[in-house]
Amino acid sequence: MTPPTQGLVSLAILGLLDRAGLAGVEADSADHVHLAVEATKLAFEIRDRHITDPKEMTVEAQELLAADRLGPLAARIRRDSAAPWGQGRRPADTIWIGIIDGKGLAVSFIQSIYHEFGSGIVLPSTGINWQNRGASFSLDARALLALKPGKKPFHTLNPAAARLKDGRVMVYGTMGGDGQPQTQAAVFTRHVVFGQPLQRAVSAPRWLLGRTWGQTSDTLKLERRFPPPLVEDLARRGHAVELMSDFDETMGHAGATVRHPDGTLEGASDPRSDGAAAGF
């Protein structure tokens, strides 16, 4: 999705990982997690410097994904140490749905009202509950996200779709604010780069950098199913590691559907949530 969403973040993470040599490391290794986290930091740096209402941006969104921009950023990634990390954005209250029909039409969809119960205001005549995305505005007139009449608020909604060179079509996504592009990167790299089955790519242990679900911690959160040597390795590289439960919903409620070239459909649903993958 184009600005004012953070869709560019997901593309930047994947572009940075390509240039950082992700395909040459072992799937779900400390190197895999480390590179993904470091790419996320750089992609968030792009987001926080540039992404706002397109009418207010000083750089074309596509230019931010150009090789001459991503290349120097990827060169800043060090395999042996973690870069400093600041504060992330706040969480969302969101659901993702992906659908592929019998003719191959694929839809990736996100609905969100932001925060629990959105704005908390219901229109009496319709019963519609208003969303609360205006919370992303800043009252600092000099800020990138400064509140202005008619300006679109930045938001995290980021449904993803991919058309792969081998003919597969993939729709995937998750809820989770800052966690959306991170979880998408985990699912995409596991399935597309490393060839894992779709359900394994969704169910495998995940990581999350920063805040979500109202937490005040900006740590690198890891599910406990990651092996202790991997956790220790990441801590040695300078990551502030925090262990979470085995299947922690903090990591998002991911899902994905793939249509293979022969028409076979493959679906995956997150065991961390109450969603489902179904065929009719």
Steps between C-alpha positions, in 0.01 A plus 500: 500500500615854419553782753362605742520128592821325604485268198832641384654366823421139404652547154806675645561216747497243219718719278753551778503127579575420134801732514611375842533141374204337673480219243846385610416438866317213668126533541387593853859539614639783711628656176149486348341673799786748541495609135120536503510710817778724371318547168186592698686773688619655174156471339341671800762773463376559145139497619549745783696741282278500192162323516195720541212621282638472142412866439739594782791275403815657354622172345307268270424174683646287220830689522537382861523142366760578233824301500710811562306561822466145633856400412675745735249423775558125470875562521444636850378159623768322702477125540670505841319782679160662538441865414349729765123498512262780600129510562239345274143599430196394694288188441184451302173305526494323167401188304635360171313287244637340183284343229573326168206382290474218249600726211813623675376842611701573817416758766703608803287704742548674833235665718590708802347756736833564687511460877244294685155624389660760270405853601233371736240706311197334338274674247150458648326498163708214357665323790838543328796525736750765388864410455780688673775538240525871567701398807806476273500876443740723691407840645857617429460713187857412395449124518469277192159385624382846606122539516364705208154547346432239232820305571486121500634340820787255486379147572646153528246305290709292268333203325754322279489314170776352286516363147798264487715420197400132508132591451386485860275773637519564874285717725612538859474734795450554870380746759748664735603860425882507481491121499320479164803542270713286733259207505447533126877486451518185713223324306624614158866413552421162650264398219650674197873529578545181702224285350318409820140371476254783554364382835849447636595851387208639704530274804879505551640709789487872431668817612381857548708815540344777703163573656161345443171445686562797729835377627766751601793273411707555184682168536554230240230254598556131424267207554643241737497233230816651355794284616705648788823520293319726248372724779848522652653576161262792442568635849876487432445711187345772716128435470296570813324163499171434681353150498128456444270197524521215246215625278463864605232708330726802545671369187190563293214294356641406162342320209586418140354340189691389190370400156745271326542499119297178468207660686565332834416724795700498824392683814645563845357648818681615812478273808545820703152619406141385452517520121474214252594390150200359311404383152153500350 
